[in-house]
Amino acid sequence: MKTRIYLLAALGLFSVSLPAKDYLVSTGNTSLLLTVEKGEKPKFQYYGSRISPADIQSVYDSGLAFNADSYPVFGLNTAGERAMAVTHADGNMSLDLAVEEVRQYADDEGEITEICMKDKVYPFCVKQCFKAYKESDIISTWVEAENMGKKPVTLYRFASAFLPVRRGENWLTHFHGHWGAESTMEEEKLTNGQKVISNKDGLVNTETDNPSFMISLDGKPQEEYGQVFGGTLAWTGNYLIKMDLRNTQFNVIAGINEETSHYQLEAKEKFVTPEFAMTYSSCGKGGISRAFHRWARKYKLHGGDELHDILLNSWEGVYLKVNQESMEEMMKDFSALGGELFVMDDGWFGNKYPRNRTDCALGDWEVCKEKLPEGIEGLLKSAKEYGIKFGLWIEPEMANTKSELFDKHPDWIMRVANRPLSTGRGGTQVVLDLTNPEVQDHVFGVVDKLMTQYPEISYMKWDDNCWLMDYGSSFLPKDKQSHLYIDYHRGLHKVLERIRAKYPDLVLQACAGGGGRVNYGMLPYFNEFWTSDDTDALQRIYLQWGISNFYPAIAMAAHVSADKNHQTGRTLPLKFRFDVAMSGRLGMEMQPKDMTDKDKDFARRAIAAYKEIRPVVQLGDLYRLVSPYDNKGISSLMYATEDKSRAVFFAYKTDHFINMTVPFVRMSGLDPGKNYRITDLTPVRADKPCPLDGKVISGKVLKEEGIALSKLLTSEYASLALELRAVE
């Protein structure tokens, strides 16, 4: 699928400045139409299904054109929401932007259109950018503001996007939550007024809300039907997404949350907003999801096309009771189950302050000699002996007040002058000031030192268990304290860029007290994310369903935990726990030695089965079939390869009642002209698969009629994991 940008006029080699022209920014299935005229304000006309240059006049003639300012600014004709507001050095609070030129060029990822605007009086420029990604249906937009004068200009509002949306029976799909219940899906009809999705936690920005949403244009959203707009802000810090509805008008404004973050732009300084990525689907919410998943794997997720290992994480197995013997035992046991990677979680570091509790040692990234007398070297040796890879947990942005780092560098801590120091987890956790280049060097050095000493480490779990508590920096000057929220994340990005430049093959997981950093600002630096600290399989169905709307399965860490579950206390069958985890990046979060021989046998078979279907789940197209939010007593989804030759089907029974109606489930992502052989991937007994095992059923029947689950999901918390292969 090739992406093209059409310019309906003669082009120069790099820029044009001709009378009013239509600019068509298109992907394989979507188009965005702008009208630009030198000396005037650019106009946003259309965004929807792909149109050709020959269709443009029809957009105007049919009344579909918005004819709305593409980036409205504050100061003149100030009614309504604005995308940007500034104060000039002389106190003037207005902007009056006019187009200077349009530039178009290609990079490795796609085609870029830049609309260059300049204030008619002041030396202040704004460049509105649009990027159409190749081999995807994603168009992104961002803004670059530049102070061309000799005195500072203060930015008070600086949205990445200001987009008109077709007003009708609009429904919003968004994702809220809290620790252990992240990405809970909410769907509601939009009424006149404003709906705001925001975050002001400073560091973790997706624990309470996610900067991703869908808007149905023609009624209650459906998975595979209807016109839907989807968008996400690729930013790691505070954000603000505002739906502004006024009778017949509907605008979406998205960008960094400007509250307590006004930004002083010095002479010749440029301010670049984060990308806002969007797509349009005429095939319901599923079309939005598949577009973002392909984009993520191709362009945003680090190593997005590389299959991920099956891992065991030590946390719920031993918590902080890390020692040489227990780690080696877990590696040996996991290797025997077919595991590929062992990750040693929290508890391995600290000597002056041994990490036996969560109130000490953060910042002291030295191996605890008491716990690990043979050090990391001994564990790497054992991992090699057992034929598995090795990784470990770090939390490098943090410190404890009980740490050698805090003793030596109290000035590196975020704190407010003349105020008591606020602390987080354990009553001692504090945040390092990443606006400071010295602190950036330290955080980079955490990874660099470990990888230099132990180059065989293949994986690091990068955690963050704290929000930004005290709004104060000893590094930033007094007149730029309001830059803190933004400059922290710029500092974090610099660190991560250095790590990725030096260690491109190191697998990094973004963890933040669970799912606090599931965003497209983080993903370019990370291979995956920790979905939630809640490993309860039943609740994971809901968590993973919400996450799947915008983020691909390959990035979604999904672990099999112990029975009973450590967060909810729920008892669930091992098959159910595996079947849920196998719909993401499979891992385990438990103590293997506590498993029975029967459970170990099942785990071996399930892990072997996942290895076979891993390419389909991690790289395939997702089709959500029955939502757990529909309260039908079941949930179901499936993945399919692009050529529709292979698919993997999952179904889970979430309720259990006498004479309960279990719905038929129609499959998607299959070729109606093909026949498919079905294999039961995870039977409880290897010699007793489900009745569908070995059956060959036509894609037409599976798509149009489906399968009857009433005789397949008969017990409480029953589940299915089926592979479908096309046969001649």
C-alpha positions in Angstrom: 0.0 0.0 0.0 1.7 3.2 -1.1 0.9 6.6 0.4 0.7 9.6 -1.8 0.2 13.3 -1.4 -1.6 15.2 -4.2 -1.0 18.9 -4.8 -3.5 20.3 -7.2 -1.3 22.9 -8.8 2.1 23.2 -10.4 4.8 22.6 -7.8 8.2 24.0 -7.4 11.1 21.8 -6.4 10.6 22.4 -2.6 8.0 25.1 -1.9 5.1 26.9 -3.5 3.4 30.2 -3.0 0.6 30.4 -5.5 -3.1 31.5 -5.2 -5.5 29.3 -3.2 -4.9 25.6 -3.7 -6.2 22.3 -2.4 -3.8 20.0 -0.8 -4.8 16.4 -0.5 -3.0 14.3 2.1 -3.8 10.7 1.5 -3.1 7.2 2.8 -4.3 3.9 1.2 -7.8 4.3 2.6 -8.1 7.9 4.1 -7.7 11.5 2.9 -7.3 14.9 4.5 -8.1 18.0 2.5 -6.7 21.5 3.2 -7.1 24.8 1.3 -4.1 27.1 1.5 -3.7 30.6 0.1 -0.7 32.9 0.7 -1.4 35.8 3.1 -4.6 34.0 4.4 -5.4 31.4 7.1 -5.2 27.7 6.0 -8.6 26.0 6.0 -9.4 22.4 7.0 -12.0 21.0 4.5 -12.3 17.3 4.8 -11.1 14.1 6.6 -12.6 10.7 5.9 -12.5 7.9 3.3 -9.9 8.2 0.6 -10.8 10.6 -2.3 -9.1 11.3 -5.5 -8.2 14.7 -6.9 -11.2 14.3 -9.2 -13.5 14.0 -6.1 -12.5 17.3 -4.5 -15.1 19.5 -6.2 -17.7 17.0 -5.1 -16.6 17.5 -1.5 -17.5 21.2 -1.9 -20.6 20.7 -4.0 -22.1 18.2 -1.6 -21.6 20.5 1.4 -19.1 18.2 3.2 -16.4 20.9 3.4 -15.8 22.3 6.9 -14.1 25.5 5.6 -12.7 25.9 9.2 -9.4 27.4 10.3 -6.9 24.6 10.5 -5.1 26.2 13.5 -7.1 29.0 15.1 -5.1 31.3 17.4 -6.0 33.7 20.2 -6.3 37.5 20.1 -8.5 38.5 17.3 -12.1 37.3 17.0 -11.5 35.3 20.2 -14.8 33.5 20.5 -14.5 29.8 21.0 -11.6 27.5 21.7 -8.2 28.3 20.3 -5.2 26.2 19.4 -2.5 28.6 20.5 -2.2 31.7 22.7 1.0 33.7 23.5 2.1 36.9 25.1 4.7 39.0 23.3 7.5 40.8 25.0 5.5 44.1 24.9 2.5 42.5 26.6 0.4 42.0 23.5 -1.6 38.8 23.8 -2.7 38.4 20.2 -1.6 36.4 17.1 -2.6 37.0 13.5 -1.0 34.3 11.4 -0.9 34.2 7.6 0.5 31.6 5.2 3.9 32.3 3.9 4.6 29.1 1.9 3.9 25.4 1.7 6.6 22.8 1.7 6.3 19.2 0.8 8.9 16.5 1.0 9.4 12.8 1.7 11.3 11.1 4.5 11.9 7.4 5.2 8.4 7.0 6.8 6.1 9.0 4.6 5.2 12.3 3.0 5.2 15.6 5.0 3.3 18.8 4.2 4.3 21.9 6.1 2.2 25.0 6.2 4.5 27.9 7.1 2.7 30.8 8.8 4.0 34.1 10.2 2.4 36.8 12.3 1.5 39.9 10.3 3.2 42.2 12.8 5.4 40.3 15.2 8.5 38.1 14.4 6.7 34.9 15.4 6.3 31.9 13.1 4.1 28.7 13.3 4.6 25.7 11.1 1.7 23.3 10.9 2.8 19.9 9.8 1.0 16.8 8.5 2.6 13.4 7.8 1.0 10.6 5.8 2.8 7.4 6.8 3.6 4.9 4.1 2.1 1.4 4.4 -0.4 2.5 7.0 -3.6 4.5 7.3 -2.2 7.0 9.8 -1.9 10.7 9.3 -0.2 12.7 12.1 -0.1 16.4 12.8 2.0 18.6 15.0 3.1 22.3 15.3 6.5 24.0 15.4 6.5 27.5 16.9 9.5 29.7 16.6 10.4 33.1 18.1 12.2 35.0 15.4 12.6 38.1 17.5 15.2 39.3 20.0 13.0 39.1 23.2 11.2 36.2 24.8 7.6 35.2 23.9 5.5 33.2 26.4 3.4 30.3 25.2 0.2 29.8 27.2 -1.5 27.4 24.8 0.1 25.2 22.2 -2.1 22.4 20.9 -0.8 19.7 18.5 -4.1 19.5 16.7 -7.4 21.4 16.2 -9.7 19.3 14.2 -13.4 19.8 13.1 -15.5 16.6 13.3 -18.8 15.9 11.6 -21.6 16.6 14.0 -24.3 14.0 14.3 -25.1 11.2 16.8 -21.6 11.2 18.1 -20.4 8.6 20.6 -17.1 8.7 22.4 -15.0 5.6 23.2 -12.3 6.3 25.8 -10.2 4.5 28.4 -10.0 5.4 32.1 -8.9 3.6 35.2 -6.7 3.4 38.3 -4.0 1.2 39.5 -5.0 -2.4 38.8 -7.9 -1.3 36.6 -6.2 0.6 33.8 -7.7 1.1 30.4 -11.3 0.5 31.4 -13.4 1.1 28.3 -16.2 3.7 28.5 -18.6 4.5 25.7 -21.0 7.4 25.9 -23.1 9.7 23.7 -21.6 13.1 23.3 -23.9 16.0 24.1 -23.5 19.8 23.8 -20.7 21.1 26.1 -17.2 19.8 26.6 -15.8 16.5 27.3 -12.2 16.5 28.6 -9.6 13.7 28.8 -6.6 14.8 30.7 -3.7 13.9 32.9 -1.7 16.0 35.4 0.4 13.3 37.2 3.6 14.6 35.7 5.4 11.3 35.1 2.9 8.4 34.6 0.1 9.5 32.2 -2.0 6.5 31.5 -3.0 5.0 34.8 -6.1 7.2 35.1 -6.8 7.9 31.5 -5.2 7.1 28.1 -4.6 9.9 25.5 -6.4 7.8 22.9 -10.1 7.9 21.8 -12.5 7.0 19.1 -15.5 9.0 17.9 -18.4 7.3 16.2 -20.0 9.6 13.6 -23.3 7.8 13.1 -24.5 6.2 16.3 -23.4 3.8 19.0 -20.0 2.4 18.0 -19.7 -1.1 16.5 -16.7 -3.3 16.0 -16.9 -3.9 12.2 -19.5 -1.4 11.0 -19.9 2.4 11.0 -17.8 5.5 10.4 -15.3 6.1 13.2 -12.5 8.7 13.8 -9.6 7.6 16.1 -6.8 9.6 17.5 -4.0 9.4 20.1 -1.4 11.9 21.4 2.2 10.6 21.3 3.4 12.3 24.5 4.8 10.9 27.7 3.7 13.7 30.0 0.6 15.7 31.0 -2.0 16.0 28.2 -5.3 17.6 27.5 -7.8 16.3 24.9 -11.0 18.4 24.6 -14.2 17.6 22.7 -15.9 20.9 22.2 -19.5 20.5 21.0 -21.8 23.5 20.2 -25.0 22.4 18.6 -23.9 22.0 14.9 -20.1 22.4 15.6 -17.7 19.8 17.0 -14.0 20.4 17.4 -11.3 18.2 18.9 -8.3 20.0 20.5 -5.4 17.8 21.6 -1.9 18.5 23.0 0.2 19.0 26.0 -1.7 20.1 29.1 -0.8 23.7 29.4 -1.9 24.1 33.0 1.0 25.4 35.2 3.2 24.9 32.1 3.4 28.2 30.4 6.6 28.2 28.3 9.1 31.1 27.8 10.4 30.9 24.3 13.7 32.7 24.0 15.0 34.5 20.9 15.5 32.2 18.0 14.2 29.2 20.0 11.8 26.7 18.5 9.0 24.8 20.4 7.8 21.5 18.8 4.6 19.9 20.0 4.2 16.1 20.1 2.5 14.2 17.3 -1.2 13.7 17.3 -1.9 10.6 15.2 -5.3 9.9 13.6 -7.1 7.6 11.3 -10.6 7.1 9.9 -12.5 3.9 9.4 -15.7 3.0 7.6 -15.3 -0.5 9.1 -16.0 0.4 12.8 -13.7 0.4 15.7 -11.9 -2.7 14.5 -10.7 -0.8 11.4 -9.2 1.9 13.7 -7.5 -0.6 15.9 -5.9 -2.5 13.0 -4.6 0.7 11.4 -2.9 1.7 14.7 -1.5 -1.7 15.3 0.1 -1.8 11.8 1.5 1.7 12.4 2.8 0.8 15.8 4.6 -2.4 14.5 6.0 -0.6 11.4 7.0 2.8 12.8 6.5 3.4 16.5 7.3 0.3 18.6 11.0 -0.4 18.9 11.6 -3.6 17.1 8.0 -3.9 16.3 8.5 -6.7 13.7 10.6 -8.9 16.0 8.8 -11.7 17.8 9.0 -11.5 21.6 10.2 -14.2 24.0 8.2 -16.0 26.6 9.4 -14.9 30.0 9.1 -15.6 33.7 9.2 -12.5 35.9 10.3 -13.1 39.5 8.1 -10.5 41.3 5.0 -12.5 42.3 7.2 -15.5 42.9 9.5 -14.1 45.5 8.8 -10.3 45.7 11.8 -8.7 47.4 13.2 -12.0 48.7 15.7 -12.2 45.9 18.8 -14.5 46.4 21.1 -16.6 44.3 19.4 -19.9 45.1 15.9 -18.8 44.4 16.8 -17.1 41.1 18.7 -20.1 39.9 15.9 -22.4 40.9 13.3 -20.3 39.1 15.5 -20.3 35.9 15.9 -24.1 36.0 12.2 -24.7 36.5 11.1 -22.3 33.8 13.6 -23.6 31.3 12.1 -27.1 31.9 8.7 -25.7 30.9 10.0 -24.3 27.6 10.6 -20.8 28.8 13.0 -18.5 27.0 13.8 -15.5 29.2 14.0 -15.0 33.0 13.7 -11.5 34.5 14.9 -10.8 38.0 12.6 -8.1 39.4 13.0 -5.7 42.4 15.2 -6.6 45.3 18.6 -7.4 43.8 20.6 -4.2 44.7 21.8 -2.1 47.5 24.7 -2.7 50.0 24.7 0.1 52.5 20.9 0.0 52.3 20.0 -3.5 51.2 16.8 -3.6 49.2 14.8 -5.8 51.6 11.9 -3.3 51.8 10.5 -0.7 49.3 11.7 2.2 51.5 15.4 2.1 50.6 18.2 1.7 48.0 16.6 3.2 44.8 19.5 4.9 43.1 22.1 2.5 44.4 22.3 0.2 41.4 24.9 -2.2 42.7 24.4 -5.9 43.2 23.6 -6.8 46.8 26.5 -9.0 47.8 24.6 -10.6 50.7 21.8 -11.7 48.4 23.8 -12.5 45.3 27.4 -13.5 46.3 28.2 -14.5 42.7 26.7 -11.3 41.4 25.0 -10.9 38.0 27.9 -13.0 36.5 26.7 -16.0 38.4 23.1 -15.6 37.3 24.2 -15.1 33.6 26.2 -18.3 33.9 23.2 -20.2 35.2 20.9 -18.7 32.5 23.4 -19.9 29.9 23.5 -23.4 31.5 19.7 -23.6 31.4 19.5 -22.3 27.8 17.5 -19.1 28.6 18.1 -15.4 28.4 18.4 -13.1 31.4 17.0 -9.7 32.3 16.4 -7.5 35.3 14.3 -4.7 36.9 15.4 -1.1 37.3 13.7 2.1 38.3 16.4 4.6 37.3 14.4 7.9 37.4 13.9 7.5 41.2 15.7 7.5 44.5 14.9 6.8 48.1 15.9 9.2 50.9 17.5 6.1 52.4 20.1 5.6 49.6 23.7 6.5 48.9 22.6 8.5 45.9 20.4 10.8 48.1 23.2 11.1 50.6 25.6 12.3 47.9 23.3 14.3 45.7 20.3 15.7 47.5 20.3 18.5 44.9 19.4 16.0 42.2 15.9 15.5 43.8 12.7 17.3 42.6 11.7 19.5 45.5 10.1 22.8 46.3 12.4 25.3 48.0 11.4 26.3 51.6 8.8 23.4 51.7 8.9 19.9 53.3 9.9 17.2 50.9 7.0 15.0 49.7 7.7 11.3 49.4 6.0 8.4 47.7 6.2 4.6 48.0 7.6 3.4 51.3 7.5 6.9 52.7 10.9 7.6 51.2 10.6 7.5 47.3 11.5 10.7 45.5 11.9 11.7 41.8 15.2 12.7 40.2 15.3 16.0 38.4 15.7 15.0 34.7 15.8 18.6 33.6 19.4 18.5 34.9 21.9 17.2 32.3 24.0 15.7 35.2 21.0 13.7 36.3 20.4 12.6 32.7 24.0 11.3 32.6 23.3 9.4 35.8 20.1 7.8 34.5 21.8 6.8 31.2 24.7 5.5 33.3 22.5 3.1 35.2 21.8 1.2 32.0 25.2 1.9 30.4 27.1 0.6 33.4 25.1 -2.6 33.7 25.3 -3.3 30.0 29.1 -2.6 29.9 29.7 -4.9 32.9 27.2 -7.6 31.8 26.7 -7.3 28.0 24.8 -10.6 28.0 21.8 -9.0 29.7 19.1 -9.1 27.0 16.1 -7.4 28.8 15.4 -4.6 31.3 12.1 -3.8 32.9 12.1 0.0 33.4 9.7 0.9 36.2 8.3 4.1 37.6 6.3 3.8 40.8 5.8 7.5 41.5 4.2 10.5 40.1 5.8 14.0 40.1 5.0 15.1 43.6 6.9 18.3 44.3 6.9 20.9 41.5 10.3 22.4 41.9 13.7 22.1 40.3 17.0 23.4 41.7 18.4 23.3 38.1 15.8 25.3 36.2 16.1 29.1 36.7 13.5 30.9 38.8 11.7 32.4 35.7 11.4 28.9 34.1 10.1 26.8 36.8 6.9 26.5 34.8 8.9 24.5 32.2 9.2 21.6 34.7 6.5 19.2 33.4 7.7 19.6 29.8 11.5 19.7 30.3 11.4 16.6 32.5 10.1 14.6 29.6 12.5 16.2 27.2 15.3 15.1 29.5 13.8 11.6 29.7 13.6 11.4 25.9 17.3 12.4 25.6 18.3 9.6 28.0 16.2 7.1 26.1 17.6 8.2 22.8 21.1 7.7 24.1 20.3 4.2 25.3 18.7 3.2 22.0 21.6 4.6 20.0 24.1 2.5 22.0 22.0 -0.6 22.8 19.5 -1.0 20.0 19.1 -4.8 20.6 18.4 -4.5 24.4 14.7 -5.3 25.0 13.1 -2.7 27.2 9.7 -2.9 28.9 7.9 0.3 30.0 6.4 -0.3 33.4 4.9 2.3 35.7 3.3 0.8 38.7 1.6 -1.3 36.1 0.1 0.3 33.1 1.0 3.9 33.8 3.1 4.5 30.6 1.1 2.9 27.8 1.4 5.7 25.3 2.9 6.3 21.8 5.4 8.8 23.3 7.1 5.9 25.1 6.8 3.2 22.5 9.6 4.4 20.1 12.1 3.7 22.9 10.5 0.5 24.3 9.7 -3.0 22.9 6.7 -3.6 25.1 4.8 -2.3 28.2 3.5 -3.8 31.4 -0.2 -3.8 31.0 -1.2 -3.7 34.7 0.0 -5.0 38.1 -3.3 -6.8 38.2 -2.6 -10.3 36.8 -6.0 -11.7 37.6 -7.0 -13.4 34.3 -10.7 -12.5 34.5 -10.0 -8.8 35.0 -7.2 -9.0 32.4 -9.9 -9.8 29.8 -11.3 -6.3 30.4 -7.8 -4.7 30.7 -6.4 -6.2 27.5 -9.7 -5.5 25.6 -9.3 -1.8 26.4 -5.6 -1.7 25.6 -6.2 -3.6 22.3 -8.1 -0.7 20.9 -4.9 1.2 20.2 -1.9 -0.9 21.1 -0.8 -4.2 19.4 -0.6 -7.6 21.1 3.1 -7.8 20.5 3.6 -4.9 23.0 1.1 -6.1 25.6 2.8 -8.1 28.4 0.2 -10.7 29.6 1.4 -13.0 32.4 0.0 -16.2 33.9 -0.1 -15.7 37.7 -0.6 -18.0 40.7 -3.8 -19.5 42.0 -5.1 -17.8 44.0 -4.4 -14.4 42.4 -2.3 -12.1 44.6 -4.3 -9.0 43.7 -8.0 -10.1 43.7 -7.8 -13.4 45.7 -9.7 -15.1 42.8 -9.2 -18.8 42.0 -9.2 -19.6 38.3 -8.3 -22.7 36.2 -4.7 -22.8 34.8 -6.1 -23.2 31.3 -8.2 -20.1 31.6 -5.1 -18.1 32.9 -3.0 -19.4 30.0 -5.7 -18.8 27.3 -6.1 -15.2 28.5 -2.3 -14.5 28.5 -1.8 -16.2 25.2 -3.8 -13.4 23.5 -0.9 -11.0 24.2 2.9 -11.5 24.7 2.8 -14.6 26.9 4.7 -14.6 30.2 4.5 -16.0 33.7 4.4 -14.2 37.0 4.5 -17.0 39.6 6.7 -19.5 41.4 7.2 -22.6 39.2 8.2 -24.9 42.1 4.7 -24.4 43.6 3.1 -25.9 40.6 1.9 -29.5 40.6 3.2 -32.0 38.1 -0.1 -31.9 36.3 0.1 -28.1 36.0 3.7 -28.3 34.8 2.6 -30.7 32.1 -0.1 -28.4 31.0 2.2 -25.3 31.1 4.7 -27.1 28.9 2.1 -27.9 26.3 0.6 -24.4 26.4 4.0 -22.8 26.0 4.9 -25.1 23.1 1.5 -24.2 21.5 2.1 -20.5 21.9 5.5 -20.8 20.1 3.6 -22.1 17.1 1.0 -19.4 17.0 3.2 -16.5 18.2 3.7 -15.0 14.7 -0.1 -14.9 14.3 -0.9 -13.3 17.7 2.0 -10.9 17.8 2.1 -9.8 14.1 -1.5 -10.6 12.9 -4.6 -8.5 12.5 -6.9 -8.3 15.5 -10.7 -8.9 15.3 -12.7 -8.4 18.5 -15.8 -10.6 18.3 -17.7 -10.4 21.6 -17.0 -7.7 24.1 -16.9 -8.5 27.8 -18.5 -5.1 28.3 -21.7 -6.4 26.4 -22.5 -8.6 29.4 -23.3 -11.7 27.3 -21.4 -14.0 29.7 -18.6 -14.6 27.2 -15.8 -12.7 25.6 -14.1 -13.6 22.3 -11.4 -12.3 19.9 -9.1 -13.6 17.2 -6.0 -12.8 15.2 -5.5 -13.5 11.5 -2.6 -13.3 9.1 -2.8 -10.7 6.3 -3.2 -13.5 3.7 -6.0 -15.1 5.8 -4.2 -18.5 5.8 -3.9 -18.8 9.6 -5.9 -17.5 12.5 -6.1 -18.0 16.3 -9.4 -17.8 18.1 -10.0 -17.2 21.8 -13.2 -17.5 23.8 -13.7 -17.1 27.5 -16.7 -17.8 29.7 -17.0 -14.9 32.2 -20.4 -15.8 33.8 -21.9 -19.2 34.7 -25.6 -19.8 35.3 -28.0 -22.7 34.9 -29.7 -22.7 31.4 -27.5 -19.8 30.4 -27.7 -18.8 26.7 -24.2 -18.9 25.2 -24.2 -17.0 21.9 -22.9 -18.3 18.6 -19.7 -16.5 17.7 -19.1 -15.5 14.1 -15.4 -15.2 13.2 -13.8 -12.4 11.2 -10.5 -12.2 9.3 -11.1 -15.4 7.3 -11.4 -16.0 3.6 -14.9 -17.3 2.8 -13.5 -19.2 -0.1 -11.1 -21.2 2.0 -11.6 -24.2 4.3 -9.9 -24.2 7.7 -8.7 -27.1 9.9 -9.2 -26.4 13.6 -6.7 -27.4 16.3 -7.4 -27.2 20.0 -4.2 -25.6 21.3 -4.7 -26.0 25.1 -6.8 -29.0 26.0 -6.7 -29.8 29.7 -5.8 -33.3 28.8 -3.6 -33.8 25.7 -5.6 -37.0 24.8 -9.0 -35.2 25.1 -9.2 -32.1 22.9 -12.5 -30.2 22.4 -15.0 -31.6 19.8 -13.8 -29.1 17.2 -10.3 -30.4 17.1 -9.4 -31.8 13.7 -12.6 -30.5 12.0 -12.4 -28.8 8.7 -15.0 -26.0 8.3 -15.4 -23.5 5.5 -14.5 -19.8 6.0 -18.0 -18.9 4.7 -19.7 -20.8 7.5 -17.3 -19.6 10.2 -17.8 -16.0 9.1 -21.5 -16.0 8.4 -22.8 -18.5 10.9 -20.0 -19.0 13.4 -19.5 -21.7 15.9 -21.8 -22.9 18.8 -20.0 -22.4 22.1 -22.7 -23.9 24.3 -21.2 -27.4 24.3 -17.6 -26.1 24.3 -17.8 -23.6 27.3 -19.7 -25.8 29.8 -18.0 -25.1 33.1 -17.3 -22.1 35.2 -14.4 -20.0 33.7 -14.2 -22.3 30.7 -12.0 -21.1 27.8 -10.9 -22.0 24.3 -7.8 -21.3 22.3 -8.1 -22.6 18.7 -5.8 -22.5 15.7 -7.3 -22.3 12.2 -5.1 -23.2 9.2 -6.3 -23.0 5.6 -6.3 -26.3 3.8 -6.7 -27.3 0.1 
